[in-house]
Amino acid sequence: MSFQNPLNADLALSSSTCSCGRHSSQTVHDEALVSDEHRLTRVVESAVVRAIFPNDQSRRAFLRKVGTATALAAI
C-alpha cells in the first residue's frame, strides 16, 4: 500500500490497517505486540528458573520460603 502512486486521485493514501499491514487496526497491532512480548518474557523466565532449579521440589520450596516477588528480584 505504501508504494501506490500518490498522484493518483482514485486511490486512498490512508488506510485503516496497522503500521506493519498485518492487522486490521493499530490497536489490534499493539495488543498483538504486547502479547508477543509477554510470551517472550515468560519463555526467558522459564529458562532461567530451570537453569537455577533443575529440580521442581527445590524450586517449589524456595518459592514457598521467599515468595514470588522476592524470588524474581533475587534472580
C-alpha positions as CSV (number, residue, x, y, z in Angstrom):
1,M,0.0,0.0,0.0
2,S,2.8,2.4,0.8
3,F,4.1,2.1,-2.8
4,Q,1.0,3.3,-4.6
5,N,1.2,6.3,-6.8
6,P,0.5,9.3,-4.5
7,L,-0.6,11.4,-7.5
8,N,-3.5,9.0,-8.5
9,A,-6.7,10.7,-7.5
10,D,-8.6,7.4,-7.5
11,L,-6.5,5.8,-4.7
12,A,-6.8,6.5,-1.0
13,L,-3.4,7.0,0.6
14,S,-4.7,6.5,4.2
15,S,-5.7,3.1,5.4
16,S,-7.3,1.6,8.5
17,T,-4.7,-1.1,8.8
18,C,-1.8,-1.0,11.3
19,S,1.8,0.1,10.7
20,C,3.0,-3.3,9.7
21,G,0.0,-4.0,7.4
22,R,-0.8,-7.4,9.0
23,H,-3.6,-6.3,11.4
24,S,-7.0,-4.7,10.9
25,S,-6.1,-1.7,13.1
26,Q,-3.2,-0.1,15.1
27,T,-5.0,-1.1,18.3
28,V,-5.0,-4.8,17.3
29,H,-1.4,-4.5,16.3
30,D,-0.4,-3.0,19.6
31,E,-2.3,-5.8,21.5
32,A,-0.5,-8.5,19.5
33,L,2.8,-6.8,20.2
34,V,2.2,-6.8,24.0
35,S,1.1,-10.4,23.8
36,D,4.2,-11.4,21.9
37,E,6.4,-9.5,24.4
38,H,4.7,-11.2,27.3
39,R,5.1,-14.6,25.8
40,L,8.8,-14.0,25.2
41,T,9.3,-12.8,28.8
42,R,7.7,-16.0,30.1
43,V,10.0,-18.1,27.9
44,V,13.1,-16.3,29.3
45,E,11.9,-16.5,32.9
46,S,11.2,-20.2,32.5
47,A,14.7,-20.9,31.0
48,V,16.4,-19.0,33.8
49,V,14.4,-20.7,36.6
50,R,15.0,-24.1,35.0
51,A,18.7,-23.4,34.9
52,I,18.9,-22.3,38.6
53,F,16.4,-25.0,39.9
54,P,16.6,-28.2,37.7
55,N,14.6,-30.0,40.4
56,D,10.9,-29.0,40.8
57,Q,11.0,-29.7,44.6
58,S,13.8,-27.3,45.3
59,R,12.2,-24.6,43.2
60,R,8.8,-25.0,45.0
61,A,10.5,-25.0,48.4
62,F,12.4,-21.8,47.5
63,L,9.3,-20.1,46.2
64,R,7.3,-21.0,49.4
65,K,10.1,-19.7,51.6
66,V,10.8,-16.4,50.0
67,G,7.7,-15.7,47.8
68,T,7.4,-15.0,44.1
69,A,8.3,-11.3,44.2
70,T,11.4,-11.8,46.3
71,A,12.5,-14.8,44.1
72,L,12.0,-12.7,41.0
73,A,14.1,-9.9,42.4
74,A,16.8,-12.3,43.5
75,I,17.0,-14.0,40.2
